Each structure stands twice: as C-alpha cells, then as structure tokens.
Amino acid sequence: MSDRLSHSLRSDAADNRDRIVEAARALFATEGMTVTMRQIARRAGIGPATLYRRFPTKQLLAAEAFAEQVRDCRAIVDDGLAEEDPWRGFCQVIERICEVNADSRGFTEAFLATYPGAADFTVHREYTLRAVARLAERAKKTGHLRADFTSEDLVMMLSAHGGIRATNPALRRAASRRFAALTIQAFRAWPARLSG
C-alpha cells in the first residue's frame, strides 16, 4: 500500500513539474521574462508554494524551460561551423537563430541577459558568440561577409529581432524570415557584385 502511495506521490510531483515547465515556456514565449512566478503557478493550475518547492527562483525555471532552445542554438552554430562554405554556414546561422527566437520572446531576453540574474545563459551566450566570430572570420576571407562585422552586430541583430511583436505565430515567423533576409543582405560585402 505504501509503495503505491509513494509511486502516486512521485507521479503527481512529476506531473506538477511538467505543468510548471510547460506553463513557464508558454508565458515566457509570449510575455517575456517579466512574467511573475504567481502567473506561472496560476497557468499551471498549482499553488505558488508547489511552484517554489520545485523551482525556488525564476532563473532556475527559465533554465529548465529554455533547455531545448539552448541545445537548438548550439546545434545551429555547430552546423554553421561544419558547413564547407562559410558564407552559406553564416547565413544559415542567422536564419535559424531568427527562427528559434521568433518562437520565444523570453529566450531572446534571457540570451541577451536583459533578464536579471541570467547567469545560466552566460555560458551559452559566450559559446554562441565565439562560434559565430570564428565562422565570421572564415566568411570574411571568402569576401562575402563585410570586413567590419563583429559579434556585437549579432547581439544588435537579436535585440532588433526582439521588436517583432506579431501575436499570430505564422505572422511572427514570416516577419522573422523577412528580418533574417534583410539582415543577411546588410551583412553581405559588396552585395551588387557577389551572389550566393
């Protein structure tokens, strides 16, 4: 009897945890990091005490909620570095990072460290910026990427991308694709003479 009760309690705790993470993911995506823990608890259908037992800080909850996006971003920059043509790899990084950020306003804020105490994202941000800088140096050597590009330009691009506020997901993704295309055009060296 006690084994069944223990299993039931563990199952309830796991369900609560999953509901918390899903609620946080949804609210962070649409509202950004200004969402309160109380709003997340309400959305998850649990009490604040249950939320704080599982995630004592919003930072810990954000790290869990965005774990998949962090893995996706690492894969994006690794794929870009692995691309034989560095300009193509650079363009793919810009396009795919914009896609990831179009789906979550909060992830962009955490990545850019506008969310106070986002130390868990510092390592991710530094890794991404170093990898993009390496890829950029290779793309500059091909003559396709403008010579004055720096990793700070990527940060500026992501900050500007955060201004896309369409509430309809399809419209937000379309605007994000357009933004990525315009950004790539701006980063290209001598766009009138080079193609591809």
C-alpha positions, 0 to 999 in steps of 0.5 A: 500500500505504501509503495503505491502511495509513494509511486502516486506521490512521485507521479503527481510531483512529476506531473506538477513539474511538467505543468510548471515547465510547460506553463513557464515556456508558454508565458515566457514565449509570449510575455517575456521574462517579466512574467511573475512566478504567481502567473506561472503557478496560476497557468499551471493550475498549482499553488505558488508554494508547489511552484517554489518547492520545485523551482525556488527562483525564476532563473532556475525555471527559465533554465529548465524551460529554455533547455531545448532552445539552448541545445537548438542554438548550439546545434545551429552554430555547430552546423554553421561551423561544419558547413564547407562554405562559410558564407552559406554556414553564416547565413544559415546561422542567422536564419535559424537563430531568427527562427528559434527566437521568433518562437520565444520572446523570453529566450531572446531576453534571457540570451541577451541577459536583459533578464536579471540574474541570467547567469545560466545563459552566460555560458551559452551566450559566450559559446554562441558568440565565439562560434559565430566570430570564428565562422565570421572570420572564415566568411570574411576571407571568402569576401562575402561577409563585410570586413567590419562585422563583429559579434556585437552586430549579432547581439544588435541583430537579436535585440532588433529581432526582439521588436517583432511583436506579431501575436499570430505565430505564422505572422511572427515567423514570416516577419522573422524570415523577412528580418533574417533576409534583410539582415543577411543582405546588410551583412553581405560585402559588396552585395551588387557584385557577389551572389550566393 
